Amino acid sequence: MDRETRLKRLHFRAHHRGTREADMMIGGYFDAYSAGWSANEIDLFEALLEEQDVDIMAWALGTQSVPARWEGSMMQAMRDIDYVAVAK
């Protein structure tokens, strides 16, 4: 599948998680960063979407320890993003 198609599919998945809060957090992160992702970063985000929303949100908010697999620049960016500014 080509890059454009993958990103369109990931956009949909990131914005249709099942709760408004997860849609805003995960979709907002996607909107803020996806344009500059490498193929490896796309793969990583695609794998992250297989995790439970409550876990992803807890890791990003710092209320739950981040598993070693997900610790890194992507999770740090999820922690650092200003979601209020993204939602405007």
Secondary structure, 3 states (H helix, E strand, C coil): CCHHHHHHHHHHHHHCCCCHHHHHHHHHHHHHHHHHCCHHHHHHHHHHCCCCHHHHHHHHHCCCCCCCCCCCHHHHHHHHCCHHHHHC
